[in-house]
Amino acid sequence: MEKTSTIGGRVAFLREKRKWTQKRLAQEAGISITFLSEIENDKRTMGSEVLLNIADALGATLDYIIKGGTSNAPTQESITVPPELSQAAESEGWTYPRMMTLLDVERSVLARRSKEGQVVQPTDKWTKQQWIDLYKHLFNDE
């Protein structure tokens, strides 16, 4: 059986492709190393939140992780993280998936459609405190 023929195999494949250890992916996805190992070895299944966190951490689509196949292979897109968001994430100890969720929310909230239907990004930069406030509003952790 080919390694990428299962969900766990695809997760392991993508992790190894990034040259990440299980510990690194587990930290990025907010799960235990043991749980990740069991996922990669197809001994456990994961819920949608864990699946999304793993996909976000690996920069993969849910479609690729769930279905596989070369036509659905993830593409590596360049993501620019604003320095204010990066500083907030570092000082607050946020996981990579949480930081990317905030970036997606910011893009969704602030982006507006132009007459041609293309997304136009706003020119105003958010402060570190605005990112922290958004985090607290979304995740209500503090």
C-alpha positions as CSV (number, residue, x, y, z in Angstrom):
1,M,0.0,0.0,0.0
2,E,1.3,3.4,-1.0
3,K,2.1,5.8,1.9
4,T,-0.2,8.5,0.7
5,S,-3.2,6.2,0.3
6,T,-4.5,7.0,3.7
7,I,-5.2,10.2,5.6
8,G,-2.5,9.4,8.2
9,G,0.0,8.6,5.4
10,R,-0.7,11.9,3.7
11,V,-0.2,13.8,7.0
12,A,3.1,12.0,7.5
13,F,4.1,12.6,3.9
14,L,3.4,16.4,4.1
15,R,5.2,16.6,7.5
16,E,8.3,14.9,6.2
17,K,8.2,17.0,3.0
18,R,8.5,20.1,5.3
19,K,11.3,18.3,7.2
20,W,9.3,18.7,10.4
21,T,9.4,16.3,13.4
22,Q,6.2,15.0,14.8
23,K,6.9,17.2,17.8
24,R,7.0,20.3,15.6
25,L,3.7,19.4,13.8
26,A,2.0,18.5,17.1
27,Q,3.0,21.9,18.5
28,E,1.8,23.8,15.5
29,A,-1.5,21.9,15.4
30,G,-2.1,22.0,19.2
31,I,-2.2,18.3,19.7
32,S,0.0,15.7,21.5
33,I,2.8,13.9,19.8
34,T,1.2,10.6,20.8
35,F,-2.1,11.6,19.1
36,L,-0.3,12.7,16.0
37,S,1.7,9.4,15.8
38,E,-1.6,7.4,16.1
39,I,-3.1,9.6,13.3
40,E,-0.1,9.1,11.0
41,N,-0.2,5.3,11.7
42,D,-3.9,5.2,11.0
43,K,-4.7,4.0,14.5
44,R,-6.9,7.0,15.3
45,T,-9.2,9.3,13.5
46,M,-9.4,13.0,14.1
47,G,-12.2,15.5,14.5
48,S,-12.8,18.4,12.1
49,E,-11.0,20.9,14.3
50,V,-7.8,18.8,14.6
51,L,-8.0,18.1,10.9
52,L,-8.2,21.8,10.1
53,N,-5.4,22.6,12.5
54,I,-3.1,20.0,10.9
55,A,-4.0,21.2,7.4
56,D,-3.4,24.8,8.3
57,A,0.0,23.9,9.9
58,L,1.1,22.0,6.8
59,G,-0.2,24.5,4.3
60,A,-2.4,21.8,2.8
61,T,-6.0,21.7,1.6
62,L,-8.5,19.6,3.5
63,D,-9.4,18.1,0.1
64,Y,-5.9,16.8,-0.3
65,I,-5.6,15.4,3.2
66,I,-9.0,13.7,3.1
67,K,-9.0,12.5,-0.5
68,G,-5.4,12.5,-1.7
69,G,-4.4,12.3,-5.3
70,T,-1.9,14.2,-7.3
71,S,-4.5,16.6,-8.8
72,N,-5.4,17.8,-5.4
73,A,-1.8,18.2,-4.1
74,P,-1.4,21.3,-2.0
75,T,0.4,24.3,-3.5
76,Q,2.9,26.3,-1.5
77,E,1.6,29.9,-1.6
78,S,3.6,32.7,-0.2
79,I,2.0,34.2,2.9
80,T,3.0,37.5,4.3
81,V,2.4,37.8,8.0
82,P,2.2,41.4,9.2
83,P,5.0,42.2,11.7
84,E,2.4,43.4,14.2
85,L,0.6,40.0,14.0
86,S,3.9,38.1,14.3
87,Q,4.8,40.2,17.4
88,A,1.4,39.6,19.0
89,A,1.6,35.9,18.3
90,E,5.1,35.6,19.8
91,S,4.3,37.6,22.9
92,E,1.0,35.9,23.5
93,G,2.2,32.3,22.7
94,W,-0.3,31.7,19.9
95,T,-0.1,28.6,17.7
96,Y,0.6,28.9,14.0
97,P,-3.0,27.8,13.0
98,R,-4.5,30.4,15.4
99,M,-2.3,33.1,13.9
100,M,-3.3,32.1,10.4
101,T,-7.0,32.0,11.4
102,L,-6.6,35.6,12.6
103,L,-5.0,36.6,9.3
104,D,-7.8,35.0,7.4
105,V,-10.4,36.8,9.5
106,E,-8.6,40.1,9.0
107,R,-8.6,39.5,5.3
108,S,-12.3,38.6,5.3
109,V,-13.4,41.4,7.4
110,L,-11.4,44.2,5.8
111,A,-11.2,43.1,2.2
112,R,-13.8,44.6,-0.1
113,R,-14.9,43.8,-3.6
114,S,-14.0,46.2,-6.4
115,K,-16.2,46.9,-9.4
116,E,-14.3,44.1,-11.3
117,G,-15.0,41.6,-8.5
118,Q,-11.4,41.4,-7.3
119,V,-10.5,41.6,-3.7
120,V,-8.8,44.8,-2.7
121,Q,-6.8,44.7,0.5
122,P,-7.0,47.7,2.8
123,T,-4.0,49.9,3.3
124,D,-4.5,50.4,7.1
125,K,-2.2,48.2,9.2
126,W,-3.5,46.8,12.4
127,T,-1.6,47.4,15.6
128,K,-0.3,44.6,17.8
129,Q,-3.1,45.5,20.3
130,Q,-5.8,45.2,17.6
131,W,-4.5,41.7,16.8
132,I,-4.6,40.8,20.5
133,D,-8.2,42.2,20.8
134,L,-9.3,40.2,17.7
135,Y,-7.8,37.0,19.2
136,K,-9.6,37.6,22.5
137,H,-12.9,38.2,20.6
138,L,-12.6,35.1,18.5
139,F,-11.2,32.6,20.9
140,N,-12.3,34.1,24.2
141,D,-9.3,32.4,25.9
142,E,-8.4,35.2,28.3
